[in-house]
Amino acid sequence: MSESGIIKDFIQNNKKSLFLLVIIVTAGLTTTFIILELFRAKNRIILATTTSTNDSGLLDYILPEFIKNTNIEVDVLSVGTGQALEIGQRGDVDVILVHSREREDLFVNNSYGVYRTCVMYNDFIIIGPSTDPAGIMGIDNISTVMNRLKAGGISGNITFYSRGDGSGTHSKELSLWDLINFTPSHSSGWYVETGEGMGTTLTITNQDNENEGYTLVDRGTWLFTKNNLNYLIALSEAIDEILLNPYGVIPINPILHPYVKYEFVLEFIGFLVSQDGQDLINDYTVNGEKLFNASFGSCNETFSCETTEEEISFWSQYNGGYLGGTTSTLNFIYRRFDAL
Amino acid sequence: MENEFLDGIVRAFVLLFTFDAELWNIILVSVRVSTTAIFIAILIGLPLGSYLGLKNFKGKKFLTNLLNTFMGFPPVVMGLIIFMLLSRSGPLGSLGLLYSTTAMILAQLLLAIPIIIGTTKAAIESGDPNIKETIISMGSTETQLCWELIKDSKRSIIAGILVAFGQAISEVGAVIIVGGNIRWNTRTFTTAIVLNTRMGEFGMAIALGVILIGITFILNYILTHIQTKRD
C-alpha cells in the first residue's frame, strides 16, 4: 500500500476522532485568544496622530526608546488631523499629536484637551510635474505661487489636487488660497478633492492623465515617498511663516473622559520634549534628509510654535530637567539658501 | 509595472520563509480574528439556521427577507455602527474595546452570522424530505432530528462556513474602522495592504495580497474537494 493510501485509510478509520480533534483545537485556541485579549498589557496608551508622523517612520524610530525606558506601550492610530481631533474629543484615544494650530487651540479651549505642547515642525512645499506648466519653480513669494496656480488652473494648464479631508494639510491649503482671496471650487474642473490621505493624494497627483497635477505636501511625507513618485518634483519652497508646519501634542482631558490614562500620557509627552526625545526627532533622516525639527523650548521666533516659560518649568519635572533647545531653528528653513 | 508584480510575488515568498516578524504577526492577527469570529458565528448561526429551516411560523417570510438583507450588509456600515457602540462616548464605551482585536472579532462575527444562518437554513430546507419523515417515524426528538438533518447536509453547511471565513478574512472596511490598523496589534492583511498602497509601497502591498490570495485559494480548494467528494 502506498504512503498516501495509509494516510487515507487512517483518516477514514478515525474520522470521528479527527473531527473532534479539530473542534477541540479550534475551541481551545479561541478561548486562549479571548483570555489573552482580556489580560493584554494594561499599561498602554493610544496615540492618534497624522499620517505624516507615522507613515514617515518617525514614530517607529523614536517609540522603542520610550517603551524601553517606561514599559508603556503606545498603540499608534495613523489618521488625519481632523479624525484625530474627533476621536480625541470622543475620548477614544489618550493623546493626540497633530498639526493644525487653530483647531488645536480650539480643541484645548473647549476643554477636550488639557493643553498643547509644541514638539516639532517642518514645512509645506508645493509639488508638481517637472515640466511645471504653472511656472512656479523657484518662486519665493507664496502669494505669487498661489496666483500662478490659480491662473494655470483657469487656463486649463494644470489640475490641483486637494486633500479635501479636513486634515491639517487640507486646512493649510485652504488658508493659502485665502491669501489671494480665492475660494477654489470643484466645479471649476481643475480643482479636485481626493478625500484621501497624503500618500494616496500624492499617488493620484502622480498619476494625473495629462501629467499636470499639483498638490501641497508636508516635507516629511514628501521626502519619505518621493522615490515612488517618478513624475513629480518639489517646485515651490517659498519662504513664509504660513508654510511652517508645527506639530503639537495634546493630552485628552481626564476629567471629561475618566478612562484616559493621563499619568502614562504625561510620561509620554515628557519623553517627547526631553533631551532624548528631541534629539531622536532631529536625528531621524530618510535618504540622508531630515524630516522633522525638534522645537520644544527653542522656537519662540517661529510662527505658531512658541513654548512658554511656564511649560518649560512644568515639563522639566518630567523630562529630566530639559529646558529646551538653544539653537535658532529658523536656520533650518533658510539653510537651503545658504548655497545661493 | 510587470516588475512590480513579479517583485511582489518574490518578496512574498522571501518574507514568508525568512519568518519576517511583522508579516507573521499580520498573518496571525488575521487568522486569529477571523477564526475566532467564525467559530462563535457557527455556535450562534447553526442552531438558529436549523430552526429557521425546520419550522414554519408566522412572519418567517419577513424574517427571511431580513436575513437576506443582512447577508449583504455593507461591512463599512457595520464597522461604523460598532464604532459608535464601542466608542468611549457610545453606549458600550466603558468596556474599552475600541481599537482592539475584540472589536474586530465582533465586526466579523456580526457579518458572518447572517451568512451562516442563511446557508444552514437553505441546506436544511433543501434536504431530502424522505429522510425527515424517516427520522420522525423513528420517534426521534426534535434535537435529534435537527442533528441528523445537519449531518445530512453537512457539505453545504461547511461550504457556507468557508464562504463566511473567506469574506471575513478579506474584509477591510469594518476592521480598519474598529481596529484602527495598529502595528503589532490590529493590523491585518487587508489593512496592511491599504497602508502600503497609501505609502506607495506597492511591492509590499502585492506581497501581502499574494499571501492572502494563497490562503483563500487553499480554502476554495478544500471547498471544492468537499463539494465533489463522494461518500
Interface residues (C-beta under 8 A of the other chain):
Chain A: T26 A27 L29 T30 F33 I34 E37 R40 I46 T51 D55 D60 D75 V76 L77 S78 I87 R90 G91 D92 V93 E196 G197 G199 T200 L202 T203 F224 T225 N228 L229 H257 Y259
Chain B: R32 T35 T36 F39 I40 S87 R88 S89 G93 S94 G96 L98 Y99 S100 T101 T102 G180 N181 I182 R183 N185 L195 T197 R198 M199 G200 E201 F202
